[in-house]
Amino acid sequence: IYNHAFNVSLLTINIATALGYSRKQVVEIGIGSLLFDVGMLLIPKQIYMKDGKLTRSERYEVQKHPVFGLHLLERIPNLPKSTPLIAYQSHERENTKGYPKKRGKLLIHDYSKIVQIADIFVALISARSYRDAFMPYKAMEILIKLTKEGIVSGEYVKAFLTYASLFPVGSLVEINDKRIGKII
Protein backbone atom coordinates (compact mmCIF):
# COMPACT_ATOMS: atom_id res chain seq x y z
CA ILE A 1 0.00 0.00 0.00
CA TYR A 2 2.80 2.41 0.92
CA ASN A 3 4.80 1.88 -2.30
CA HIS A 4 1.67 2.24 -4.41
CA ALA A 5 0.65 5.47 -2.67
CA PHE A 6 4.18 6.88 -2.92
CA ASN A 7 4.35 6.19 -6.67
CA VAL A 8 0.86 7.61 -7.18
CA SER A 9 1.89 10.72 -5.27
CA LEU A 10 4.99 11.26 -7.42
CA LEU A 11 2.95 11.02 -10.61
CA THR A 12 0.17 13.18 -9.23
CA ILE A 13 2.59 15.95 -8.32
CA ASN A 14 3.97 15.89 -11.85
CA ILE A 15 0.53 15.91 -13.46
CA ALA A 16 -0.53 18.87 -11.30
CA THR A 17 2.68 20.68 -12.24
CA ALA A 18 2.07 19.95 -15.95
CA LEU A 19 -1.40 21.47 -15.53
CA GLY A 20 0.11 24.68 -14.16
CA TYR A 21 -1.17 24.41 -10.61
CA SER A 22 0.44 26.69 -8.04
CA ARG A 23 3.10 25.39 -5.66
CA LYS A 24 0.56 25.44 -2.81
CA GLN A 25 -1.96 23.44 -4.86
CA VAL A 26 0.70 20.92 -5.92
CA VAL A 27 1.68 20.37 -2.29
CA GLU A 28 -1.98 19.98 -1.33
CA ILE A 29 -2.59 17.45 -4.12
CA GLY A 30 0.62 15.67 -3.18
CA ILE A 31 -0.49 15.24 0.43
CA GLY A 32 -3.90 14.01 -0.66
CA SER A 33 -2.42 11.54 -3.12
CA LEU A 34 0.01 10.17 -0.55
CA LEU A 35 -2.91 9.43 1.78
CA PHE A 36 -5.63 8.59 -0.76
CA ASP A 37 -5.63 4.85 -0.01
CA VAL A 38 -5.20 5.09 3.78
CA GLY A 39 -8.57 3.39 4.23
CA MET A 40 -7.03 0.19 2.84
CA LEU A 41 -5.28 -0.18 6.20
CA LEU A 42 -8.69 -1.09 7.65
CA ILE A 43 -9.37 -3.78 5.06
CA PRO A 44 -8.35 -7.29 6.16
CA LYS A 45 -4.88 -8.06 4.84
CA GLN A 46 -5.95 -11.47 3.53
CA ILE A 47 -8.28 -9.64 1.13
CA TYR A 48 -5.93 -7.03 -0.32
CA MET A 49 -2.96 -9.43 -0.38
CA LYS A 50 -4.97 -12.29 -1.88
CA ASP A 51 -3.46 -14.35 -4.68
CA GLY A 52 -5.93 -14.27 -7.52
CA LYS A 53 -8.98 -12.21 -8.33
CA LEU A 54 -11.29 -11.05 -5.58
CA THR A 55 -14.76 -12.51 -5.09
CA ARG A 56 -17.79 -10.22 -5.26
CA SER A 57 -17.95 -9.98 -1.44
CA GLU A 58 -14.20 -9.26 -1.22
CA ARG A 59 -14.53 -6.48 -3.82
CA TYR A 60 -17.41 -5.08 -1.76
CA GLU A 61 -15.13 -4.98 1.29
CA VAL A 62 -12.35 -3.24 -0.67
CA GLN A 63 -14.85 -0.69 -1.97
CA LYS A 64 -15.43 0.46 1.60
CA HIS A 65 -11.90 1.84 1.91
CA PRO A 66 -12.66 5.34 0.57
CA VAL A 67 -15.25 5.80 3.33
CA PHE A 68 -12.80 4.48 5.93
CA GLY A 69 -10.15 6.84 4.60
CA LEU A 70 -12.52 9.79 4.74
CA HIS A 71 -13.36 9.08 8.38
CA LEU A 72 -9.71 8.59 9.35
CA LEU A 73 -8.48 11.74 7.62
CA GLU A 74 -11.29 13.98 8.87
CA ARG A 75 -9.96 13.44 12.39
CA ILE A 76 -6.42 14.61 11.63
CA PRO A 77 -5.94 18.33 12.33
CA ASN A 78 -4.07 20.63 9.94
CA LEU A 79 -4.44 18.48 6.83
CA PRO A 80 -5.56 20.35 3.73
CA LYS A 81 -9.36 20.24 3.44
CA SER A 82 -9.05 18.45 0.11
CA THR A 83 -7.16 15.46 1.58
CA PRO A 84 -10.19 13.56 2.94
CA LEU A 85 -12.11 14.41 -0.24
CA ILE A 86 -9.33 12.97 -2.43
CA ALA A 87 -9.37 9.76 -0.38
CA TYR A 88 -13.14 9.59 -0.69
CA GLN A 89 -13.47 10.38 -4.41
CA SER A 90 -10.38 9.02 -6.15
CA HIS A 91 -12.14 5.77 -7.10
CA GLU A 92 -15.19 7.49 -8.56
CA ARG A 93 -15.41 7.52 -12.36
CA GLU A 94 -16.75 10.11 -14.77
CA ASN A 95 -19.30 7.62 -16.13
CA THR A 96 -20.77 7.01 -12.62
CA LYS A 97 -19.38 3.43 -12.49
CA GLY A 98 -16.90 4.07 -9.67
CA TYR A 99 -17.25 3.83 -5.92
CA PRO A 100 -18.25 4.54 -3.17
CA LYS A 101 -21.17 6.73 -4.40
CA LYS A 102 -21.13 6.34 -8.21
CA ARG A 103 -20.71 10.08 -8.69
CA GLY A 104 -20.30 11.48 -12.20
CA LYS A 105 -17.75 13.88 -13.62
CA LEU A 106 -19.45 17.05 -12.40
CA LEU A 107 -19.39 15.83 -8.79
CA ILE A 108 -15.78 14.64 -8.66
CA HIS A 109 -13.20 17.15 -7.40
CA ASP A 110 -10.44 18.00 -9.90
CA TYR A 111 -7.74 16.86 -7.47
CA SER A 112 -9.41 13.45 -7.22
CA LYS A 113 -9.50 13.21 -11.02
CA ILE A 114 -5.76 13.79 -11.15
CA VAL A 115 -5.10 11.17 -8.46
CA GLN A 116 -7.24 8.59 -10.23
CA ILE A 117 -5.18 8.93 -13.42
CA ALA A 118 -1.95 8.32 -11.50
CA ASP A 119 -3.57 5.50 -9.49
CA ILE A 120 -4.75 3.67 -12.60
CA PHE A 121 -1.39 4.04 -14.32
CA VAL A 122 0.60 2.80 -11.32
CA ALA A 123 -1.81 -0.12 -10.87
CA LEU A 124 -1.44 -1.08 -14.53
CA ILE A 125 2.37 -1.05 -14.51
CA SER A 126 2.44 -3.09 -11.28
CA ALA A 127 2.28 -6.88 -11.29
CA ARG A 128 -0.71 -8.44 -9.62
CA SER A 129 -1.16 -12.01 -8.46
CA TYR A 130 -3.60 -12.55 -11.34
CA ARG A 131 -1.68 -10.72 -14.12
CA ASP A 132 1.74 -9.46 -15.13
CA ALA A 133 2.57 -5.77 -15.11
CA PHE A 134 1.79 -3.88 -18.29
CA MET A 135 4.58 -2.04 -20.08
CA PRO A 136 4.24 1.73 -19.51
CA TYR A 137 3.37 2.30 -23.16
CA LYS A 138 0.49 -0.22 -22.97
CA ALA A 139 -0.72 1.39 -19.72
CA MET A 140 -0.80 4.76 -21.51
CA GLU A 141 -2.85 3.19 -24.31
CA ILE A 142 -5.30 1.84 -21.73
CA LEU A 143 -5.64 5.30 -20.14
CA ILE A 144 -6.42 6.78 -23.54
CA LYS A 145 -9.02 4.05 -24.10
CA LEU A 146 -10.57 4.81 -20.68
CA THR A 147 -10.82 8.45 -21.77
CA LYS A 148 -12.59 7.50 -24.98
CA GLU A 149 -15.00 5.35 -22.98
CA GLY A 150 -15.84 8.30 -20.70
CA ILE A 151 -14.41 6.63 -17.60
CA VAL A 152 -11.67 9.15 -16.79
CA SER A 153 -11.04 12.78 -17.71
CA GLY A 154 -9.34 13.40 -21.04
CA GLU A 155 -7.96 16.70 -19.77
CA TYR A 156 -6.02 15.00 -17.00
CA VAL A 157 -4.90 12.06 -19.13
CA LYS A 158 -3.55 14.58 -21.65
CA ALA A 159 -1.64 16.37 -18.88
CA PHE A 160 -0.25 13.02 -17.73
CA LEU A 161 0.85 12.13 -21.27
CA THR A 162 2.45 15.55 -21.69
CA TYR A 163 4.54 14.81 -18.64
CA ALA A 164 5.13 11.06 -18.93
CA SER A 165 4.96 10.09 -22.57
CA LEU A 166 8.00 8.84 -24.42
CA PHE A 167 6.87 11.30 -27.07
CA PRO A 168 5.17 14.25 -25.30
CA VAL A 169 2.24 15.99 -26.98
CA GLY A 170 3.60 18.48 -29.52
CA SER A 171 6.75 16.47 -30.28
CA LEU A 172 7.82 15.98 -33.87
CA VAL A 173 8.71 12.41 -34.82
CA GLU A 174 10.09 10.78 -37.94
CA ILE A 175 7.94 7.86 -39.08
CA ASN A 176 9.43 4.72 -40.69
CA ASP A 177 8.67 6.01 -44.18
CA LYS A 178 10.66 9.21 -43.42
CA ARG A 179 7.56 11.42 -43.07
CA ILE A 180 7.44 13.82 -40.11
CA GLY A 181 4.49 13.58 -37.74
CA LYS A 182 3.37 15.63 -34.76
CA ILE A 183 2.16 13.93 -31.56
CA ILE A 184 -1.35 15.17 -30.71
N, C-alpha and C positions, 0 to 999 in steps of 0.2 A: 504494500500500500504506500509506504513512504517513497520508494523509488519511483513509482508511477506518479505520485503527486508532485515530486520534485521535477521530473521530466516535463510534466504538464505545465508546471509553473514556469519553467524556462521558456517553453514555446509560447505560452500565453504572454509573457512579458515582451517577447519579440514581436508577436502579432500586434499587441497594443502599441508598441513603438512604431511599427510599420504603418499603423492607422493614424499616427500623429497625435496620440494622446499625450497629455502633459506628464511631467515626471511624477507629480502627485497621483494622478490617475493610474499610471503604470505601476507604481508601488502598491496602490490599493488593489488593483487587479491581481498583482503578484501575490499578495497576502491571501486574497480570496481563493486563488487557484492552488496555492500550497495547502489550503485547508478544505478544499471542496469535497473531498471524499472522507472527511474525518468520521462521518457516521458509519463507515464500514467497520470501524473499530468495535462497534456494538453488534455486528453481525457475527454469528458463530463461525469460528475459524474453519471448521470442517466444511462449511458451505463455500466460503470464498476461496479456499485452498483446494477444493475438490478436483480430483482428476476426472476429466470428462465434462460433458455438458450438464447444466443444472436442470433439475426437474422443474415443473411448473410451480410447485410450492416453494422450492429453493429460490427461484427467480423472484417470487412474491416477497420472500424475506429480504433479499438483496435490494429490492425496490423500496424498502422502508428506509434505507440509509440516508437519503436526502432529508427526510423528516427528522431523523435522529441527529444529523449534522446541524440542522437548523436549531434544534433545541439546545444542543451542546454549545454552539457558538453564540447564541443569544445571551448566554450567561457569562460570557467573558468580557470584562470591561475593556474599553479603549481599542477594540477592534474597529476597523472601518465598518460603517453601517451596511455596506454592500457585501461583506464577507458571509454572513449567514444566508443572504439572498442567493449568492453564487452557489453555495453548498446546496441550497434547496432547489435551484432551477437548472443547474448545469446538465441534468439528464432529461430535461424537457426537449421537445422537438418542434420545429416550426409547423409541422403538419398535424400537430396535436396527438402524436403517437408515443410521446415520451412519458416520463413519470417524474414526480408522484401525482400530479394533477391534470396531466394531458392538456397543458396550456399551449396555445398557438403563438405564432411569431410576435404578435402585438403585445402579448403579456409576458414575454421573456425579456429580462433585462439584458442590455447589450453586453455587459461584462460576462454574463452567463453564456451568451452566444459565443464569445471568444474562447472561453474555457472549454466549451463542448467541442470546438474544432480541435483544440490541442489534445483533449482527452481521447477523442476518437482516433486521431493520428497515432498517438503513443500506444493506444490499445492495439491498433492494427500492426504496428511494427514490433510488437512484443509477442513472444511465443506464448501460447496457451496450452493447457494439457490436451485440448481437443484439436489444435491446429498449430502449424508452424507460423512463425512471424512472417508478415508480408515484407517485401522489399519496400523501401521508402517510396520509390516511384509508383508502385502498385497502390500503396496506401493513398498517395496523392490522387491517383485515378479514382479510387473509391470515394474520396471526399468530393471530387467533382461530380461523380454520379449521384451522391447524396444531395448535392445542391440541385441538380437537375430534377430530382424526385421531390424536391420541396421539403426535405427533411432538415437540412441545416442552411444557414444563411450564406448566400453566394458572396455577399460583401466581405464577410469575415474569412471565407475560404480563399477569396482572391487576395486578401491581405496576407494570409498565411503563405500562399504560393509566391507572392512577391518576395517574402522574406526567405522561404525555405527551398524554393524550387531550384533544381540544377540549372534551369534556364528561366530566370525571373521574368515576369511579365514586362514586355518592352524590349527584351533582348533580341538581337539579330542573330540568326543562325544560318549556317550553310547546310542545305539539304544534300543528300547523296548525289542528286543530279546537277549539283553546282548552283542551283537557284538559291536566292537569299530569302529567308522567311522571317517574319516578326512574330514573337510569342505574344498571344493575346489572352 
